[in-house]
Amino acid sequence: MTYEEALKYIHSVNWVGSKLGLERTRELLEKLGNPQKELKFIHIAGTNGKGSTAAMLSSILERAGYRTGLYTSPFINRFNERMQVNGEQIPDGTLAELTDHIRPYADAMEDAPTEFELITALAMEYFRREKCDIIVLEVGMGGELDSTNVIDTPEAAVIAAMGLDHVKELGPTMADIARAKAGIIKPGCAVVSYGGNPEADLVFEQVCRERGAALRSPDFSAIVPGEFGLSGQSFTYGGWTDLCIPLVGRYQLNNAAVVLETVEVLRSRGWQIPDGAVRQGLEHTRWPARFEVLRRDPVFIVDGGHNPHGIRATAESLTRLFPGRKITFVTGVMADKDVESILGLIVPLAEQFFTVRPENPRAMKAEELAQRIRALGARATACGSVADGVAKAIAAEGAGGVACALGSLYMSGEVRECFRDGRA
């Protein structure tokens, strides 16, 4: 099987759909010899910030000398981004060989796995073969019935910032969503929760009591921001002084505080993580499409915010970096998102919009999105492609201007491609 054949198989119609439940993943892993039983994990759920938190933790653990796996979704530019070891994506040939290995087991299942379940099993086998010391494992959706939840008690369960998302699958209320995400909390587990959402926090506290899990949360009031700019920011937190991260969004300081609390949990469990590894790991974290600066003049930022909670954080970061400035937005959204709330947060910051339709069947048409924006009193131009929208935004802003692409992670990869090799 070639790399192209492997991707075609993974994305084939056989696995289309989303079916909550762990039975299929367990069956497939059983056929593979339960690779997850030989691995240790940090399990990360939440609505926003999961990926950034995972990236910081994996960077720290790698610099502490551990062979560190990272499993995330979705990918931005290449499928291989979804599973990495010590910052290196799975090689094409290895992905092809592993897919060839797993194929007969998946094909023989009466209740076929979904695509995400297939990929999760593939990743577990990959990390076992790579003899990883620890895996930073990001939940796909929810927690309790997400296929990543087949693991035993993790070294730490981390719950990132909470917001209303995936309400169709997880439930209409914040309490429903929190209960789904609390499913990663296992008896006796050490839990680090972002906190700050009273309704969700009550659920997490209750579940931790019921399962004898130790719960801790960061004290965001202890964060002292330092210098900030397009290259990153510095901060002090608790006993940590003058830490630096290259991630620009203001909200990343909160995510970093969650990471530092998780480091303390890991240390208490015997993981040797020197202070220097923490500093270097944070400083060298790379996480694409999360308030990522792609160009300096005009400034062009891409952010994968795709729900009101994430967009609010992006808006706050833009206001902090460019106070009083009006910004040109390239925007594309999934039609099933809370589009009105998203637009309500960014229209006040906007000079104008260029709307696009990301390459996804769930995406809203560019003209429909433009009409919704115009109804809110803002200027909007529908574009034929993401590349067209990016080009128009750069031309409209010119030297000294500021543009930002946001609204969907599915769009972010296309935006980043426009800047590859200095093309945009």
Secondary structure, 3 states (H helix, E strand, C coil): CCHHHHHHHHCCHHHCCCCCCCHHHHHHHHHCCCHHHHCCEEEEECCECHHHHHHHHHHHHHHCCCCEEEECCCCCCCHHHHEEECCEECCHHHHHHHHHHHHHHHHCCCCCCCHHHHHHHHHHHHHHHCCCCEEEEECCCCCCCCHHHHCCCCCEEEECECCCCCHHHHCCCHHHHHHHHHHHCCCCCEEEECCCCHHHHHHHHHHHHHHCCEEECCCHHHEEEEEEECCEEEEEECCEEEEEECCCCCHHHHHHHHHHHHHHHHHHCCCCCCHHHHHHHHHCCCCCCCCEEEEECCEEEEECCCCHHHHHHHHHHHHHHCCCCCEEEEECCECCCCHHHHHHHHHHHEEEEEECCCCCCCECCHHHHHHHHHHCCCCEEECCCHHHHHHHHHHHHCCCCEEEEECCHHHHHHHHHHCHHHCC
